[in-house]
Amino acid sequence: MDFELTDEQRMIVDTVRTFVTNELEPHEDEVERLDEVPPALAERIRRKALDAGLYAANMPEELGGGGLDATSMTLVERELGRTGYALQMLVARPSNILQACEGEQRERYLLPTIRGERHDCLAMTEPGAGSDVRSMTTRAVRDGDTYVINGTKHFISHADAADFVILFATTGATGPTTGKNPITAFLVDLDTPGLTVTRGSAAVSHRGYHQCELSFTDCRIPAGGRLGEEGRGFDLMAEWLGASRLSVAATSVGRARRVLDLATGWAAERRQFGQTIGRFQGVSFPLADMATELEAAELLTMRAAWKLDQGTMTDRDAAMAKLYASEALGRITDRAVQIFGGMGLMAELPIERFWRDARVERIWDGTSEIQRHIISRSLLRPLGS
């Protein structure tokens, strides 16, 4: 594996880093204070991202996207990860699942989303079905040329800013079973009668990037709203989850890099007992550990991205990257708070925000326990255990 970035990749990194620094970071305090991105600001950032050619960078060039490969896209996610989700998600990377759109779906959902005219969200998690997605109970029943959907989804990120939802629902038996319920994907406009979107409880992390609850009550959609084949939604979901976990890993690496930079700068400037605190081993050694963990997390993440480009990335590769990078981010932000001391807990500085925001990375897109299960099964299954 060649670790040297190409000239094009270096240009991508520089472009995204500059965009984040100039267009996103200056608004962090406002978003934190308001717990939202003002609509006018959101539209302005989206327009600038479109003009800069950063929008939908993960989508094929022939569809109007940026056409970046997995390695380049991971570099983009790493740089966007330097700021919070409320702002970075305005530089949209539509769900790769939308590439399964066919016929009229392409004109109604896929292409407008790539152009920035429509915005998607994805709904899998339910109150009784988090990590165990096979136990979801939201059900879609075929009725002639339509499907009737009933059920509830929660922890659906950014649904309050979306135009449509990529919904996963069972098209088999109701309720959890010992078997594998067939799951099907659907495209549902958020203004469809029978669908209600409500803001979820306030969260400690990522203010301005809200989680919502979606309630379906006899919500009727045309059969043409089905995405892919009936009962094959789990295949689509599994394909998306690998790329999504890689994205979380890259985001964690980017945010950890910014935290390390801030902690290093503080250690080099803050003086106690007649010298900078970075001269004390109680500060310098944690910095060394932070830097080492960050490099390891980045190597795991970039290795998985490189393997994805080669067509050889496994679930284990994505799980290792997501597990290590997200947990390293937690340790790095915690050490940063310690280095900053009391100021690390003050809203005056961004460290406490990064510390709070880091916690969720070990939960969404597959908890750390799920990642460990994937990794351990890959070791034991070949041995018949």
For each residue, the residues with C-beta under 8 A, 3 or more apart:
1: 303 306
2:
3: 302
4:
5: 9 10 13 75
6: 9 10
7: 10 11
8: 11 12 72
9: 5 6 12 13 71 72 75
10: 5 6 7 13 14
11: 7 8 14 15
12: 8 9 15 16 68 72 75 76
13: 5 9 10 16 17 75 79
14: 10 11 17 18
15: 11 12 18 19 52 54
16: 12 13 19 20 54 75 76 79 80
17: 13 14 20 21 79 82
18: 14 15 21 22
19: 15 16 22 23 24 48 49 52 54 91
20: 16 17 23 24 25 79 80 82 83 88
21: 17 18 24 25
22: 18 19 25 26
23: 19 20 26 45 48 49
24: 19 20 21 27 28 45 83 87 88 90 91
25: 20 21 22 28 82 83
26: 22 23
27: 24 30 31 37 41 45 87
28: 24 25 31 32 83 84 87 350 353
29: 32 33
30: 27 33 34 38 41
31: 27 28 34 35 36 37 84 86 87 207 208
32: 28 29 35 84 207 208 347 353
33: 29 30
34: 30 31 37 38 208
35: 31 32 202 207 208 210
36: 31 86 208 210
37: 27 31 34 41 42 45 86 87 90 208
38: 30 34 41 42
39: 42 43
40: 43 44
41: 27 30 37 38 44 45
42: 37 38 39 45 46 90 161
43: 39 40 46 47
44: 40 41 47 48
45: 23 24 27 37 41 42 48 49 87 90 91
46: 42 43 49 50 55 90 91 92 116
47: 43 44 50 51
48: 19 23 44 45 51 52
49: 19 23 45 46 52 54 55 90 91 92 116
50: 46 47 53 54 55 116
51: 47 48
52: 15 19 48 49
53: 50 57 66
54: 15 16 19 49 50 57 66 76 91
55: 46 49 50 66 91 92 114 116
56: 59 64 65 66 92 93 94 113 114 115 116
57: 53 54 65 66 67 68 72 73 76 93
58: 65 66 68 73 76 93 94 96
59: 56 63 64 65 66 67 94 99 114
60: 63 65 67 99
61: 64 65 66 67
62: 67
63: 59 60 99 110 111 114
64: 56 59 61 111 114 115
65: 56 57 58 59 60 61 114
66: 53 54 55 56 57 58 59 61
67: 57 59 60 61 62
68: 12 57 58 72 73 76
69: 72 73 309
70: 73 74 243 246 305 306 308 309 313
71: 9 74 75 302 305 306 308 309
72: 8 9 12 57 68 69 75 76
73: 57 58 68 69 70 76 77 93 305
74: 70 71 77 78 246 247 250 301 302 305
75: 5 9 12 13 16 71 72 78 79 250
76: 12 16 54 57 58 68 72 73 79 80 93
77: 73 74 80 81 93 246 247 250 251 254
78: 74 75 81 250 251 253 254 257 298 301
79: 13 16 17 20 75 76 82 254
80: 16 20 76 77 83 88 91 251 254
81: 77 78 88 250 251 252 253 254 255
82: 17 20 25 79 254 255 257 258
83: 20 24 25 28 80 87 88
84: 28 31 32 87 88 206 207 208 209 353 357
85: 88 89 157 206 208 209 357
86: 31 36 37 89 90 206 207 208 209
87: 24 27 28 31 37 45 83 84 90 208
88: 20 24 80 81 83 84 85 91 251
89: 85 86 92 158 209
90: 24 37 42 45 46 49 86 87
91: 19 24 45 46 49 54 55 80 88
92: 46 49 55 56 89 113 116 119
93: 56 57 58 73 76 77 247
94: 56 58 59 98 110 113 114 120
95: 98 120 122 166 240
96: 58 99 239 240 243
97: 100 122 166 185 227 236 237 239 240
98: 94 95 101 109 110 113 120 166
99: 59 60 63 96 110
100: 97 185 227 228 236
101: 98 105 106 109 110 187 227
102: 105 106
103: 106 224
104: 107 108 224
105: 101 102 108 109 110 187 224 227
106: 101 102 103 109 110 111
107: 104 110 111 112
108: 104 105 112 187
109: 98 101 105 106 112 113 118 120 164 187
110: 63 94 98 99 101 105 106 107 113 114
111: 63 64 106 107 114 115
112: 107 108 109 115 117 118
113: 56 92 94 98 109 110 116 117 118 119 120
114: 55 56 59 63 64 65 94 110 111
115: 56 64 111 112
116: 46 49 50 55 56 92 113
117: 112 113
118: 109 112 113 163 164
119: 92 113 158 161 162 163 164
120: 94 95 98 109 113 162 163 164 165 166
121: 156 157 158 159 161 162 164 165 166
122: 95 97 156 157 165 166 240
123: 153 156 159 165 166 167 168 214
124: 133 136 153 168 237
125: 129 130 133 153 154 155 156
126: 129 130 136 137 138 151 152 153 154
127: 152 154
128: 135 137 176
129: 125 126 132 133 134 135 136 137 176
130: 125 126 155 367
131: 366 367 369 370
132: 129 135 176
133: 124 125 129 136 168 183 234 237
134: 129 176 180 181 183 234
135: 128 129 132 176 181
136: 124 126 129 133 151 168 169 170 181 183
137: 126 128 129 151 170 174 175 176
138: 126 149 150 151 152 153 167 168 169 170 216
139: 149 150 151 169 170 171 174
140: 147 148 149 169 170 171 184 186
141: 147 148 149 171
142: 146 147 171 223 230
143: 146 147 148 220
144:
145: 222 223
146: 142 143 220 221 222 223
147: 140 141 142 143 186 220 221 222 223 225 226
148: 140 141 143 218 219 220
149: 138 139 140 141 167 169 186 188 194 195 216 218 219 220 221
150: 138 139 216 217 218 219
151: 126 136 137 138 139 169 216
152: 126 127 138 213 214 215 216
153: 123 124 125 126 138 156 167 213 214 216
154: 125 126 127 200 211 212 213 214
155: 125 130 200 211 364
156: 121 122 123 125 153 159 165 200 211 212 213 214
157: 85 121 122 209 210 211 212 364
158: 89 119 121 161 162 209 210 212
159: 121 123 156 162 165 190 197 210 211 212 214
160: 197 199 210 212
161: 42 119 121 158 210
162: 119 120 121 158 159 165 190
163: 118 119 120 189 190
164: 109 118 119 120 121 187 188 189 190
165: 120 121 122 123 156 159 162 187 188 190 195 214
166: 95 97 98 120 121 122 123 185 186 187 227
167: 123 138 149 153 185 186 187 188 214
168: 123 124 133 136 138 183 184 185 186 233 237
169: 136 138 139 140 149 151 183 184 186 233
170: 136 137 138 139 140 173 174 181 182 183 184
171: 139 140 141 142 182 183 184 230 231
172: 181 182 231
173: 170 177 179 181
174: 137 139 170
175: 137
176: 128 129 132 134 135 137 181
177: 173 181
178:
179: 173
180: 134 234
181: 134 135 136 170 172 173 176 177
182: 170 171 172 230 231 233 234
183: 133 134 136 168 169 170 171 231 233 234 237
184: 140 168 169 170 171 226 227 228 229 230 231 232 233
185: 97 100 166 167 168 226 227 228 233 236 237
186: 140 147 149 166 167 168 169 221 225 226 227
187: 101 105 108 109 164 165 166 167 221 225 226 227
188: 149 164 165 167 192 195 219 221 225
189: 163 164 192
190: 159 162 163 164 165 195 197
191: 195
192: 188 189 195 219 220 221
193: 219 220
194: 149 216 217 218 219 220
195: 149 165 188 190 191 192 214 215 216 219
196: 214 215 217
197: 159 160 190 212 213 214
198: 212 213 215
199: 160 210 212 213
200: 154 155 156 203 210 211 212 213
201:
202: 35
203: 200 206 207 210 211 360
204: 356 359
205: 356 357 358 359 360
206: 84 85 86 203 209 357 360
207: 31 32 35 84 86 203
208: 31 32 34 35 36 37 84 85 86 87
209: 84 85 86 89 157 158 206
210: 35 36 157 158 159 160 161 199 200 203
211: 154 155 156 157 159 200 203
212: 154 156 157 158 159 160 197 198 199 200
213: 152 153 154 156 197 198 199 200
214: 123 152 153 154 156 159 165 167 195 196 197
215: 152 195 196 198
216: 138 149 150 151 152 153 194 195 219
217: 150 194 196
218: 148 149 150 194
219: 148 149 150 188 192 193 194 195 216
220: 143 146 147 148 149 192 193 194
221: 146 147 149 186 187 188 192 225
222: 145 146 147 225
223: 142 145 146 147 226
224: 103 104 105
225: 147 186 187 188 221 222
226: 147 184 185 186 187 223 230
227: 97 100 101 105 166 184 185 186 187 233 236
228: 100 184 185 232 233 235 236
229: 184 232
230: 142 171 182 184 226
231: 171 172 182 183 184
232: 184 228 229 235 236
233: 168 169 182 183 184 185 227 228 236 237
234: 133 134 180 182 183 237 238
235: 228 232 238 239
236: 97 100 185 227 228 232 233 239 240
237: 97 124 133 168 183 185 233 234 240 241
238: 234 235 241 242 315
239: 96 97 235 236 242 243
240: 95 96 97 122 236 237 243 244
241: 237 238 244 245 318 365 366
242: 238 239 245 246 308 313 315 318
243: 70 96 239 240 246 247 308 318
244: 240 241 247 248 365
245: 241 242 248 249 318 319 321 322 365 366 371
246: 70 74 77 242 243 249 250 301 304 305 308 313 318 321 322
247: 74 77 93 243 244 250 251 365
248: 244 245 251 252 322 325 326 361 364 365
249: 245 246 252 253 297 300 301 304 318 321 322 324 325 326
250: 74 75 77 78 81 246 247 253 254 301 305 325
251: 77 78 80 81 88 247 248 254 255 361
252: 81 248 249 255 256 297 325 326 328 329 358 361
253: 78 81 249 250 256 257 294 297 298 301 325 329
254: 77 78 79 80 81 82 250 251 257 258
255: 81 82 251 252 258 259 329 333 354 357 358
256: 252 253 259 260 290 293 294 297 325 328 329 332 333
257: 78 82 253 254 260 261 294
258: 82 254 255 261 262 354
259: 255 256 262 263 290 329 332 333 336 351 354
260: 256 257 263 264 287 290 291 294 332 336
261: 257 258 264 265
262: 258 259 265 266 336 350 351
263: 259 260 266 267 287 290 335 336 339 340 351
264: 260 261 267 268 278 287
265: 261 262 268 269
266: 262 263 269 270 277 339 340
267: 263 264 270 276 277 278 283 284 287 339
268: 264 265 276 278
269: 265 266 276
270: 266 267 276 277
271: 274 275 276 277
272: 275 277 280
273:
274: 271
275: 271 272 279 280
276: 267 268 269 270 271 279
277: 266 267 270 271 272 280 283 339
278: 264 267 268 283 284 287
279: 275 276 283 284
280: 272 275 277 283 284
281: 284 285
282: 285 286
283: 267 277 278 279 280 286 287 339
284: 267 278 279 280 281 287 288
285: 281 282 288 289
286: 282 283 289 290 335 338 339
287: 260 263 264 267 278 283 284 290 291 339
288: 284 285 291 292
289: 285 286 292 293 335
290: 256 259 260 263 286 287 293 294 331 332 335 336
291: 260 287 288 294 295
292: 288 289 295 296
293: 256 289 290 296 297 328 331 332
294: 253 256 257 260 290 291 297 298 328 332
295: 291 292 298 299
296: 292 293 299 300 324 328
297: 249 252 253 256 293 294 300 301 321 324 325 328 329
298: 78 253 294 295 301 302 325
299: 295 296 302 303
300: 249 296 297 303 304 320 321 324 325
301: 74 78 246 249 250 253 297 298 304 305 321 325
302: 3 71 74 298 299 305 306
303: 1 299 300 306 307 317 321
304: 246 249 300 301 307 308 313 317 318 320 321
305: 70 71 73 74 246 250 301 302 308 309 313
306: 1 70 71 302 303 309 310
307: 303 304 310 312 313 314 317
308: 70 71 242 243 246 304 305 311 312 313
309: 69 70 71 305 306
310: 306 307 313
311: 308
312: 307 308
313: 70 242 246 304 305 307 308 310 317 318
314: 307 317 318 378
315: 238 242 318 319 374 378
316: 319 320 374 375 378
317: 303 304 307 313 314 320 321
318: 241 242 243 245 246 249 304 313 314 315 321 322
319: 245 315 316 322 323 366 370 371 372 374 375
320: 300 304 316 317 323 324 371 375
321: 245 246 249 297 300 301 303 304 317 318 324 325
322: 245 246 248 249 318 319 325 326 365 366 371
323: 319 320 326 327 368 371 372 375
324: 249 296 297 300 320 321 327 328
325: 248 249 250 252 253 256 297 298 300 301 321 322 328 329 361
326: 248 249 252 322 323 329 330 358 361 362 368
327: 323 324 330 331 362 368
328: 252 256 293 294 296 297 324 325 331 332
329: 252 253 255 256 259 297 325 326 332 333 358 361
330: 326 327 333 334 358 359 361 362
331: 290 293 327 328 334 335
332: 256 259 260 290 293 294 328 329 335 336 358
333: 255 256 259 329 330 336 337 351 354 355 358
334: 330 331 337 338 355
335: 263 286 289 290 331 332 338 339
336: 259 260 262 263 290 332 333 339 340 344 351 354 355
337: 333 334 340 344 345 351 352 355
338: 286 334 335 341 344
339: 263 266 267 277 283 286 287 335 336 344
340: 263 266 336 337 343 344 349 351
341: 338 344
342: 345 346
343: 340 346 348 349 351
344: 336 337 338 339 340 341 349 351 352 355
345: 337 342 351 352
346: 342 343 349 352
347: 32 352 353
348: 343
349: 340 343 344 346 352
350: 28 262 353 354
351: 259 262 263 333 336 337 340 343 344 345 354 355
352: 337 344 345 346 347 349 355 356
353: 28 32 84 347 350 356 357
354: 255 258 259 333 336 350 351 357 358
355: 333 334 336 337 344 351 352 358 359
356: 204 205 352 353 359
357: 84 85 205 206 255 353 354 360
358: 205 252 255 326 329 330 332 333 354 355 361
359: 204 205 330 355 356 362 363
360: 203 205 206 357 363 364
361: 248 251 252 325 326 329 330 358 364
362: 326 327 330 359 367 368
363: 359 360 367 368
364: 155 157 248 360 361
365: 241 244 245 247 248 322
366: 131 241 245 319 322 370 371 374
367: 130 131 362 363 370 371
368: 323 326 327 362 363 371 372
369: 131 372 373
370: 131 319 366 367 373 374
371: 245 319 320 322 323 366 367 368 374 375
372: 319 323 368 369 375 376
373: 369 370 376 377
374: 315 316 319 366 370 371 377 378
375: 316 319 320 323 371 372 378 379
376: 372 373 379 380
377: 373 374 380 381
378: 314 315 316 374 375 381
379: 375 376 382 383
380: 376 377 383 385
381: 377 378 384 385
382: 379
383: 379 380
384: 381
385: 380 381
